Amino acid sequence: MKKNIEIVRPKNSQLSNIEQEVREGLTKPLPEIPCKYFYDDRGSQLFDQITQLQEYYQTRTELSIIQRIASNVVDRFKPEELVELGSGVGLKIRTVLSEMSLRGLLKKCTFFDINETFLVQSLAELVEIYPQLRARGIIADFIHHLDLIERSGKQLILFFAGTIGNLHPKDEVPTFLQRLAKQVLPSDGLLIGIDLVKDVRRLEEAYNDAKGVTAAFNLNILNVINNRLDANFNTEEFEHVAFYDTDNNWIEMRLRALCDTRVDIAGCDLSLVFREGEEIKTEISCKYTRESFEETVLKSGLKVTNWYTDDEKLFALCQLEVF
């Protein structure tokens, strides 16, 4: 590990109580697996492939917005430290870091991720590009461990890729934003990427790509459970399902049993039978309008100060600041 890279873990060294979460999830009336368990090494690789698909408009649209606004955002906040809830070394992050570096502001970068391999790789690549950079990686779930963020100057906090859509808009997002507001000072900036409500066909095509990469990504979560909890899911006995729920304005991803199948999960001391056609929920991806997101932000201690979108209004970057 290079001397200007620091890796931090929660004190208890346990990223999450996977045994409890999986047991509770899979014994619900509609069984579910938390979507954070998508991201083992294979899952992270598959998601990177998803971002390059023609159907997946989110990444390229968000990048185009960032490239347009990065200079103004950096001028507005003059951050010395970039904090990303997630870890990426693509053009989105480098666009912002380059604007900071050009102004002589860039001192430190902090990344959050639960995948240690991907996180360390991302940090190593960044310090090659920016040798003066002090890089800090936090191997943790940002939902529960925002307190691990340390301050060394004015910060710009980034929550890209529409990941906030994976949080339940009523049960999880308000609490998360309240926690995030406690980390933000009046001098800091916060940018959140938000996928917008749009044509249902376009939304569903983005999660049912012709090459089947999203299907492979979804099914891989069963391999993660097999590996981490000594389970015996057979991925060939399940199929990928993704549809738009118009009542909730979210995409829902599930895995559907193709036949009657028994699954033993030794790590949870749990045995389950899935009948043909029964499903496991693996992810929601909420879609917002400006009005619905501003309503969600109410009472969080944050306020929307700018709303940047593309010409087709497919995606938005929301700039927030504390009161």
Secondary structure, DSSP 8 states (H G I E B T S, - for coil): --TTEEEE--TT--S--HHHHHHHHHTSSS-B--GGGG-SHHHHHHHHHHTTSSS-HHHHHHHHHHHHHHHHHHHHH--SEEEEEB---SHHHHHHHHHHHHTT---EEEEEES-HHHHHHHHHHHHHH-TT-EEEEEES-TTT-GGG---SS-EEEEE-TTGGGGS-TTTTHHHHHHHHHHH--TT-EEEEEEEB---HHHHHHHTS-TT-HHHHHHHHHHHHHHHHHTB---GGGEEEEEEEETTTTEEEEEEEESS-EEEEEGGGTEEEEE-TT-EEEEEEEE-B-HHHHHHHHTTTTEEEEEEEE-TT--EEEEEEEE-
